[in-house]
């Protein structure tokens, strides 16, 4: 639905980007403030004044969100962890760590920094409003809004969902308590899933009771957290493996080949007999392409009788390719950011393996026997 984030600059070497969803949320917030909130408190304001103040308040809110994300980054730096970039999204900001915290204490400190700075900002902004409430109405309105919003942000960000700081705090506490990274991941992910579904179901109940706006918002947040929790769980599963996991560790080395002239009926039989969803089409040890269940499924039934592997295959040039040293986390990101269900693994231009999406996570789980190691990046959302 949305494309790649737009880079807008950098702060202290940290790249700052804005996701396209940010513009949508800013527009929605501006509209809500201009049409519902400020007119109710300031009846003498003109329509233009409401819209200008609302737009300023919405943009400044995300400035405070950026400060929140920078707090995560500052504590990460203090613990010797680099933060290459921060991305502002519709629901907050994401600080991308180059590698994850090495201990439960580091994870706790980095996660706690965000809600802590939001709480501090909220308090200072509310105090600013209190001491300037007899001054310029537009300024005091913005101060009040930002103060309340930051206090609410601190509370929201402390909730036990992924990738919220609250989910990280829960994970770090469970990690410290159990002395097991994997056990902590299991506990935190179950709580996060339950919390996400609770928001979605609760939102439905709220809509039924007549509060449409609040119910829709709860469902959207729950859906966002549910999707994020799934990605975060998979990321943590990779992070829980002590060794550096690459495509070489998770690929299928014994892939099955068929010739270009193999009838489609035989292709289907080969897939079924070998419990695989992808075959390599090759001739004289030269790889021509891939044929997957998807190509077979979408072929019109009238064409199946005469079809061969070559007529339905996806050419090698059209396949998504990784090399042996591609990290497992990069493989995960490819699968989750695109519709591909298989990856071709090359070594010096030669096909050496395949990675099927349906088998990828099982291989990660089987590799995750080590309890405490971490070797992927981490994320903290504001």
Order of alpha helices (4+ residues) and beta strands (2+ residues): beta-beta-alpha-alpha-alpha-beta-beta-alpha-alpha-alpha-alpha-alpha-alpha-beta-alpha-beta-beta-alpha-alpha-alpha-beta-beta-alpha-beta-beta-alpha-beta
